[in-house]
Amino acid sequence: MRDDKISRTQLMALLWAGVMAPAAELLPALLLPGAGRGAWLAVLLAAPLVLAAGWLLGSLAGREGLARGITRVLGRPLGGAVLLLYIVWGLFLLALRLRLCAQRLLASGERDGALWFFLLAVTAVLLWAGRGKLAAFARAGQLFLTALLITAGAVLGLSLFQIRPERLLPLWWTQAGPVLRAALSAAGVMGWGLFLPCLMGDMRDQGEKKNWHWIFWGLGGALLLAAAQAVILGSLGTELAARVDNPFFTLAKSVGVEGAFQRVEGVVAALWTFADLSMGGALIFAIRAIGMELLPKRALPWIPWCATALSGAGALALFPALGLAEEWNRRLIPFGNLILGFLLPALLWTGEKVFGRKRKNGTSCGKKPV
């Protein structure tokens, strides 16, 4: 029986495949009210914060995963309370992702349908994936990322001829403050991947130090997102991109090749289900990894069932009003991701360095301090 381990590349592929779902929904429309035509630059400026958050989470996770790292720093009681906070936030993100995926599938179809049907279908697929092996899901995540990159490349590539440079430049120094504030929101959108370090304990190449690998994937993903926002803004303009709900899917409506295909926005929106599945599956496996730190072994097989059932019910109960899921996705999620993905890990890392050094000095060589 093969070991259920994943590689660093598979972990990062899952991360960016999953992040492409909220990025398509929120960027650049979320950044435009403050940054204006500098929204694409805000995504680029968010890269250092994203790399710093990844380094902090990776340092806490070590070779055993983020859940074990948190209990190592805080101890069992306090660490368990923090892990419960992460579980609640993970379930909330999963419920929101299920709801937004079902709404997109419903909107992309030309025939009448029911939201509950699409929600039930996506929930069933995630339950099936979450009860399987992480290695198999990670291999699927690589295929999902490939399909998403090809689709996004086709849409953005065919839109290059619509770009007008005056919609992107010039940028003035007076815009620096709003652009930097928008960079925080952009980092919060990419913060959907904050649960991936929980899976670092399942990597098979733990002994290898490849810092360049994390930098390559982190910086490369941010650069590609910034380039995508530049194409969207250059093609649609700031006014139109700010008015529509999903600028990327709006851009897909204008994509077509005469005599080959026309109006592919429905196909693009449906293919973006791969991003929802990547993020949803990663959240389930991360919640399972956290549960392994808190629950007895006999409860572990039930974690995927409970996570998907609670999230599926929450997708219907938490967002009864039309548009409420999109509103929470814009206002609450980036802020919460920054707290749990950067601020809290920074506090834990600082506490580990300060108090860990004091404990080490106080017991050095087995001598009691005088």
VENLINMO-V303226 format. One record per residue. RES is the residue in three letters. PHI is phi as a letter, one per 30 degrees, with the letter a starting at -180 (NA if undefined). Layout:
RES&PHI ; RES&PHI
//
This chain:
MET&NA ; ARG&d ; ASP&d ; ASP&d ; LYS&b ; ILE&b ; SER&c ; ARG&d ; THR&d ; GLN&d ; LEU&d ; MET&d ; ALA&d ; LEU&d ; LEU&e ; TRP&d ; ALA&d ; GLY&d ; VAL&d ; MET&d ; ALA&d ; PRO&d ; ALA&d ; ALA&d ; GLU&d ; LEU&c ; LEU&c ; PRO&c ; ALA&e ; LEU&d ; LEU&c ; LEU&d ; PRO&e ; GLY&c ; ALA&c ; GLY&i ; ARG&d ; GLY&d ; ALA&d ; TRP&d ; LEU&d ; ALA&d ; VAL&d ; LEU&d ; LEU&d ; ALA&d ; ALA&e ; PRO&e ; LEU&d ; VAL&d ; LEU&d ; ALA&d ; ALA&d ; GLY&d ; TRP&d ; LEU&d ; LEU&d ; GLY&d ; SER&d ; LEU&d ; ALA&d ; GLY&h ; ARG&c ; GLU&c ; GLY&j ; LEU&d ; ALA&d ; ARG&d ; GLY&d ; ILE&d ; THR&d ; ARG&d ; VAL&d ; LEU&c ; GLY&i ; ARG&d ; PRO&d ; LEU&d ; GLY&d ; GLY&d ; ALA&d ; VAL&d ; LEU&d ; LEU&d ; LEU&d ; TYR&d ; ILE&d ; VAL&d ; TRP&d ; GLY&d ; LEU&d ; PHE&d ; LEU&d ; LEU&d ; ALA&d ; LEU&d ; ARG&d ; LEU&d ; ARG&d ; LEU&d ; CYS&d ; ALA&d ; GLN&d ; ARG&d ; LEU&d ; LEU&d ; ALA&d ; SER&d ; GLY&d ; GLU&c ; ARG&c ; ASP&d ; GLY&a ; ALA&c ; LEU&d ; TRP&d ; PHE&d ; PHE&d ; LEU&d ; LEU&d ; ALA&d ; VAL&d ; THR&d ; ALA&d ; VAL&d ; LEU&d ; LEU&d ; TRP&d ; ALA&d ; GLY&d ; ARG&d ; GLY&c ; LYS&c ; LEU&d ; ALA&d ; ALA&d ; PHE&d ; ALA&d ; ARG&d ; ALA&d ; GLY&d ; GLN&d ; LEU&d ; PHE&d ; LEU&d ; THR&d ; ALA&d ; LEU&d ; LEU&d ; ILE&d ; THR&d ; ALA&d ; GLY&d ; ALA&d ; VAL&d ; LEU&d ; GLY&d ; LEU&d ; SER&c ; LEU&d ; PHE&d ; GLN&c ; ILE&d ; ARG&c ; PRO&e ; GLU&d ; ARG&d ; LEU&c ; LEU&b ; PRO&d ; LEU&c ; TRP&c ; TRP&d ; THR&d ; GLN&d ; ALA&d ; GLY&d ; PRO&d ; VAL&d ; LEU&d ; ARG&d ; ALA&d ; ALA&d ; LEU&d ; SER&d ; ALA&d ; ALA&d ; GLY&d ; VAL&d ; MET&d ; GLY&d ; TRP&e ; GLY&d ; LEU&d ; PHE&d ; LEU&d ; PRO&d ; CYS&d ; LEU&c ; MET&d ; GLY&d ; ASP&c ; MET&d ; ARG&c ; ASP&c ; GLN&d ; GLY&d ; GLU&c ; LYS&c ; LYS&b ; ASN&d ; TRP&d ; HIS&d ; TRP&d ; ILE&d ; PHE&e ; TRP&d ; GLY&d ; LEU&d ; GLY&d ; GLY&d ; ALA&d ; LEU&d ; LEU&d ; LEU&d ; ALA&d ; ALA&d ; ALA&d ; GLN&d ; ALA&d ; VAL&d ; ILE&d ; LEU&d ; GLY&d ; SER&d ; LEU&c ; GLY&i ; THR&d ; GLU&d ; LEU&d ; ALA&d ; ALA&d ; ARG&d ; VAL&d ; ASP&d ; ASN&b ; PRO&e ; PHE&d ; PHE&d ; THR&d ; LEU&d ; ALA&d ; LYS&d ; SER&c ; VAL&d ; GLY&a ; VAL&b ; GLU&e ; GLY&i ; ALA&c ; PHE&a ; GLN&b ; ARG&h ; VAL&c ; GLU&d ; GLY&d ; VAL&d ; VAL&d ; ALA&d ; ALA&d ; LEU&d ; TRP&d ; THR&d ; PHE&e ; ALA&d ; ASP&d ; LEU&d ; SER&d ; MET&d ; GLY&d ; GLY&d ; ALA&d ; LEU&d ; ILE&d ; PHE&d ; ALA&d ; ILE&d ; ARG&d ; ALA&d ; ILE&d ; GLY&d ; MET&d ; GLU&d ; LEU&c ; LEU&c ; PRO&d ; LYS&d ; ARG&d ; ALA&d ; LEU&d ; PRO&d ; TRP&d ; ILE&d ; PRO&e ; TRP&d ; CYS&d ; ALA&d ; THR&d ; ALA&d ; LEU&d ; SER&d ; GLY&d ; ALA&d ; GLY&d ; ALA&d ; LEU&d ; ALA&d ; LEU&d ; PHE&b ; PRO&d ; ALA&d ; LEU&d ; GLY&i ; LEU&d ; ALA&d ; GLU&d ; GLU&d ; TRP&d ; ASN&d ; ARG&d ; ARG&c ; LEU&c ; ILE&d ; PRO&e ; PHE&d ; GLY&d ; ASN&d ; LEU&d ; ILE&d ; LEU&d ; GLY&c ; PHE&b ; LEU&d ; LEU&d ; PRO&e ; ALA&d ; LEU&d ; LEU&d ; TRP&d ; THR&d ; GLY&d ; GLU&d ; LYS&d ; VAL&d ; PHE&d ; GLY&d ; ARG&d ; LYS&d ; ARG&d ; LYS&d ; ASN&d ; GLY&d ; THR&c ; SER&d ; CYS&i ; GLY&i ; LYS&c ; LYS&d ; PRO&d ; VAL&d
//
